[in-house]
Amino acid sequence: MNIIKKIKAFYQRHKTTMNSVSPEDAIVIAQSHQGRLTAGQLARNSSLNYLQASLKLHCLSQKGYFRTALTDAGEVYLLKQGKEAGSLSHFSKKHLHLTDAEVLSAAIEHSGSLTPTRLCVATGSSIDVAQKKLEELHLKGVFELEVTNSGVILYVLNETDWREDSSTKKVG
């Protein structure tokens, strides 16, 4: 492999990793730290290494999500609030978080299977939040993965009794 291909491959991996943390993800992490975020905290709470976290926070600061402050401990990024944040004001709680019940309800409405896109549209969440929630519920055993002939990954409810069935007997 020549050096150009190696550089391109490295850049692609870096770009993929940087895109794995959305502005919404960084906001949620900052909110869990009282609106303050350092590169170290972002790295510990995401897939980014320290350098990538530092670059991500710098970019988000340039886009108006954070403002920087220098402390004795180093550079801290402070989440902007209110009108000062501008682009933050359009995020609702649904963009940042989905409940299990919302996801299960959407799955039942879609015959027991979801894709991140379907969940995003059904709940009004971001695609990143939808994807993460589906992965989380898959790891808990709520969904099984199926791949269609066209290569689409479906998250299918693991329970077979999610439909109302007249043959079920009342317990108690």
C-alpha positions as CSV (number, residue, x, y, z in Angstrom):
1,M,0.0,0.0,0.0
2,N,1.5,3.3,-0.9
3,I,1.7,6.3,1.4
4,I,-1.2,8.2,-0.2
5,K,-3.6,5.2,0.4
6,K,-2.4,5.0,4.0
7,I,-3.0,8.7,4.5
8,K,-6.5,8.5,2.9
9,A,-7.4,5.4,5.1
10,F,-6.2,7.2,8.2
11,Y,-8.1,10.3,7.4
12,Q,-11.3,8.3,6.7
13,R,-11.0,6.5,10.1
14,H,-10.4,9.9,11.8
15,K,-13.4,11.5,10.0
16,T,-15.6,8.6,10.9
17,T,-14.6,8.7,14.6
18,M,-15.1,12.5,14.7
19,N,-18.5,12.2,13.2
20,S,-19.5,9.5,15.8
21,V,-20.0,12.3,18.3
22,S,-22.7,14.7,17.3
23,P,-23.2,18.2,18.7
24,E,-26.2,16.7,20.5
25,D,-24.0,14.1,22.1
26,A,-21.6,16.7,23.3
27,I,-24.4,18.8,24.7
28,V,-25.8,15.9,26.7
29,I,-22.3,15.1,28.1
30,A,-21.8,18.8,29.0
31,Q,-25.2,19.0,30.7
32,S,-24.3,16.0,32.8
33,H,-21.2,18.0,33.9
34,Q,-23.2,21.1,34.9
35,G,-22.7,22.7,31.5
36,R,-18.9,22.5,31.7
37,L,-16.8,20.2,29.5
38,T,-13.1,19.5,29.1
39,A,-11.5,17.5,26.3
40,G,-10.7,14.8,28.9
41,Q,-14.3,14.5,30.0
42,L,-15.5,14.3,26.4
43,A,-12.9,11.6,25.7
44,R,-13.9,9.5,28.7
45,N,-17.6,9.7,27.7
46,S,-17.3,9.1,24.0
47,S,-15.3,7.1,21.4
48,L,-12.9,10.0,20.9
49,N,-9.3,10.1,22.1
50,Y,-8.1,13.2,23.9
51,L,-6.8,15.0,20.8
52,Q,-9.9,14.2,18.8
53,A,-12.1,15.4,21.8
54,S,-10.0,18.7,21.9
55,L,-10.5,19.2,18.2
56,K,-14.3,18.4,18.4
57,L,-14.8,20.9,21.3
58,H,-12.8,23.6,19.4
59,C,-15.1,23.0,16.3
60,L,-18.2,23.1,18.4
61,S,-17.0,26.3,20.0
62,Q,-16.5,27.8,16.5
63,K,-20.0,26.8,15.6
64,G,-21.5,28.6,18.7
65,Y,-22.3,25.6,20.9
66,F,-19.7,26.4,23.6
67,R,-17.6,29.3,24.8
68,T,-14.1,28.7,26.2
69,A,-12.8,29.7,29.6
70,L,-9.3,29.3,30.9
71,T,-9.0,28.0,34.5
72,D,-6.1,26.8,36.7
73,A,-6.9,23.3,35.4
74,G,-6.7,24.3,31.8
75,E,-9.2,25.1,29.0
76,V,-12.9,24.5,29.8
77,Y,-15.8,24.6,27.4
78,L,-19.0,26.2,28.7
79,L,-22.3,25.3,27.2
80,K,-24.0,28.4,25.9
81,Q,-27.5,29.1,27.2
82,G,-30.5,31.1,25.9
83,K,-30.2,33.4,22.9
84,E,-26.4,33.4,23.1
85,A,-26.5,29.7,22.0
86,G,-28.5,30.4,18.8
87,S,-28.4,27.0,17.2
88,L,-28.9,25.2,20.5
89,S,-32.4,26.6,21.0
90,H,-33.9,24.3,18.3
91,F,-33.1,21.1,20.2
92,S,-36.0,19.6,22.1
93,K,-35.6,16.8,24.6
94,K,-36.6,14.4,21.9
95,H,-33.6,15.4,19.9
96,L,-31.4,14.4,22.8
97,H,-33.1,11.5,24.5
98,L,-35.7,8.8,23.7
99,T,-37.5,6.6,26.3
100,D,-37.8,2.9,26.0
101,A,-41.5,3.3,25.8
102,E,-41.3,5.7,22.8
103,V,-39.1,3.2,20.9
104,L,-41.3,0.2,21.7
105,S,-44.4,2.1,20.8
106,A,-42.9,3.1,17.4
107,A,-41.8,-0.5,16.9
108,I,-45.3,-1.8,17.5
109,E,-46.7,0.8,15.1
110,H,-44.3,-0.5,12.4
111,S,-45.2,-4.2,12.8
112,G,-42.5,-4.9,15.3
113,S,-39.5,-3.8,13.3
114,L,-37.6,-0.5,13.0
115,T,-34.7,1.1,11.3
116,P,-33.0,4.2,12.7
117,T,-34.7,6.3,10.0
118,R,-38.2,5.0,10.9
119,L,-37.6,5.7,14.5
120,C,-36.2,9.2,13.8
121,V,-39.3,10.1,11.7
122,A,-41.8,8.4,14.2
123,T,-40.4,10.2,17.3
124,G,-38.9,13.5,15.9
125,S,-35.5,12.6,17.3
126,S,-32.2,13.0,15.6
127,I,-30.9,10.0,13.6
128,D,-27.9,9.7,15.9
129,V,-30.2,9.5,19.0
130,A,-32.4,6.9,17.2
131,Q,-29.4,4.8,16.2
132,K,-27.9,4.8,19.7
133,K,-31.2,4.0,21.4
134,L,-31.8,1.0,19.0
135,E,-28.3,-0.3,19.6
136,E,-28.8,0.1,23.4
137,L,-32.1,-1.9,23.3
138,H,-30.5,-4.5,21.0
139,L,-27.7,-5.0,23.6
140,K,-30.4,-5.4,26.3
141,G,-32.1,-8.2,24.2
142,V,-35.2,-6.2,23.3
143,F,-34.5,-6.2,19.6
144,E,-32.8,-8.8,17.3
145,L,-31.0,-7.8,14.1
146,E,-32.2,-8.9,10.7
147,V,-30.7,-7.9,7.4
148,T,-33.0,-7.6,4.3
149,N,-32.0,-8.8,0.8
150,S,-31.2,-5.2,0.0
151,G,-28.8,-4.9,3.0
152,V,-31.0,-2.8,5.3
153,I,-30.5,-3.6,9.0
154,L,-33.8,-4.1,10.8
155,Y,-34.3,-4.0,14.6
156,V,-37.0,-6.6,15.2
157,L,-38.8,-6.9,18.5
158,N,-37.5,-10.0,20.3
159,E,-40.8,-10.7,22.1
160,T,-43.3,-12.6,20.0
161,D,-46.3,-11.6,22.1
162,W,-46.3,-7.9,21.4
163,R,-49.4,-8.1,19.4
164,E,-52.7,-8.3,21.1
165,D,-53.6,-12.0,20.9
166,S,-57.1,-13.3,21.8
167,S,-55.7,-16.7,22.7
168,T,-53.8,-15.2,25.7
169,K,-55.2,-16.1,29.1
170,K,-55.6,-13.6,31.9
171,V,-53.4,-14.4,34.9
172,G,-54.9,-14.1,38.3
